[in-house]
């Protein structure tokens, strides 16, 4: 308990930085991937008609689940067959989200708590 309360200010600023990073991903989702968010998903509804809905979906499913696994690769909700088009924007989005938010973000929080 003392490890969290001693560094509370740093944890709050790290949380604010995390929300800013997730907001940037929500803006990118709204600008480029909004048609990939499907309402009838097995994991729950994903909505991205407005920026607020994109922020909620990225915040909810990006932190709890891996949002790259939830979003289908095709706009009709079906998994596409193999093609040589690797969709580089989507690949960069998924990998950077995993690296920045999941790996680096959580390691920063753990580092603050342990320190």
C-alpha positions as CSV (number, residue, x, y, z in Angstrom):
1,X,0.0,0.0,0.0
2,X,2.8,2.4,0.8
3,X,4.4,1.7,-2.6
4,X,1.3,3.0,-4.3
5,X,0.7,6.0,-2.0
6,X,4.3,7.2,-2.0
7,X,4.4,7.5,-5.8
8,X,0.8,8.5,-6.2
9,X,1.6,11.7,-8.1
10,X,3.7,9.8,-10.6
11,X,1.0,7.2,-11.1
12,X,-1.7,9.8,-11.7
13,X,0.5,11.5,-14.4
14,X,1.2,8.2,-15.9
15,X,-2.5,7.5,-16.0
16,X,-3.2,10.8,-17.7
17,X,-0.4,10.0,-20.3
18,X,-2.1,6.6,-20.9
19,X,-5.5,8.3,-21.5
20,X,-3.8,10.7,-24.0
21,X,-2.2,7.8,-25.9
22,X,-5.5,5.9,-25.9
23,X,-7.3,9.0,-27.2
24,X,-4.7,9.2,-30.0
25,X,-5.5,5.6,-30.9
26,X,-9.3,6.4,-30.8
27,X,-8.7,9.3,-33.2
28,X,-6.8,7.0,-35.5
29,X,-9.5,4.4,-35.3
30,X,-12.2,7.0,-36.0
31,X,-10.2,8.4,-39.0
32,X,-9.2,5.2,-40.7
33,X,-10.7,2.0,-39.1
34,X,-14.2,3.1,-38.2
35,X,-15.8,0.7,-40.7
36,X,-13.9,-2.3,-39.1
37,X,-15.9,-1.8,-35.8
38,X,-18.8,-4.2,-36.0
39,X,-21.9,-4.1,-33.8
40,X,-22.5,-7.8,-33.6
41,X,-19.2,-9.1,-32.2
42,X,-18.9,-12.2,-30.0
43,X,-16.9,-10.2,-27.4
44,X,-19.4,-7.4,-27.3
45,X,-20.6,-4.5,-29.5
46,X,-17.9,-2.3,-31.0
47,X,-19.1,1.1,-32.0
48,X,-17.2,3.8,-33.8
49,X,-19.8,6.1,-35.3
50,X,-18.6,9.0,-33.2
51,X,-15.3,9.8,-31.6
52,X,-16.8,9.2,-28.2
53,X,-17.9,5.7,-29.2
54,X,-14.4,5.0,-30.6
55,X,-12.8,6.2,-27.4
56,X,-15.1,4.0,-25.3
57,X,-14.4,0.9,-27.6
58,X,-10.6,1.5,-27.6
59,X,-10.5,2.1,-23.8
60,X,-12.8,-0.8,-23.0
61,X,-11.5,-3.5,-25.4
62,X,-8.0,-2.2,-25.8
63,X,-7.1,-2.5,-22.2
64,X,-9.1,-5.6,-21.3
65,X,-8.7,-7.5,-24.5
66,X,-6.3,-7.1,-27.4
67,X,-8.2,-4.8,-29.7
68,X,-6.3,-6.2,-32.7
69,X,-7.8,-9.6,-32.1
70,X,-11.4,-8.3,-31.7
71,X,-11.5,-6.1,-34.8
72,X,-12.1,-8.2,-37.9
73,X,-9.9,-7.7,-40.9
74,X,-12.7,-7.3,-43.4
75,X,-15.6,-4.8,-43.2
76,X,-18.3,-7.5,-43.3
77,X,-17.1,-9.2,-40.1
78,X,-15.8,-12.3,-41.8
79,X,-12.2,-13.4,-41.7
80,X,-10.6,-12.9,-45.1
81,X,-8.7,-15.5,-47.0
82,X,-5.0,-15.2,-47.5
83,X,-3.9,-12.4,-49.8
84,X,-0.7,-10.7,-50.5
85,X,-2.2,-7.4,-49.2
86,X,-1.1,-7.3,-45.6
87,X,-2.9,-4.1,-44.9
88,X,0.1,-2.2,-43.6
89,X,-1.9,0.5,-41.8
90,X,-3.8,-2.1,-39.7
91,X,-0.6,-4.0,-39.0
92,X,1.2,-0.9,-37.7
93,X,-1.9,0.0,-35.7
94,X,-2.1,-3.4,-34.0
95,X,1.6,-3.8,-33.3
96,X,2.1,-0.3,-32.1
97,X,-0.9,-0.5,-29.8
98,X,0.4,-3.7,-28.3
99,X,4.0,-2.4,-27.9
100,X,3.1,1.1,-26.6
101,X,0.1,0.5,-24.5
102,X,0.4,-3.0,-23.2
103,X,4.2,-3.5,-22.9
104,X,5.7,-0.1,-22.3
105,X,2.7,1.4,-20.5
106,X,2.4,-1.4,-18.0
107,X,6.2,-1.6,-17.5
108,X,6.2,2.1,-16.6
109,X,3.5,1.5,-14.0
110,X,5.2,-1.5,-12.5
111,X,8.5,0.4,-12.5
112,X,6.9,3.3,-10.6
113,X,5.3,0.9,-8.0
114,X,8.5,-1.1,-7.5
115,X,10.8,2.0,-7.3
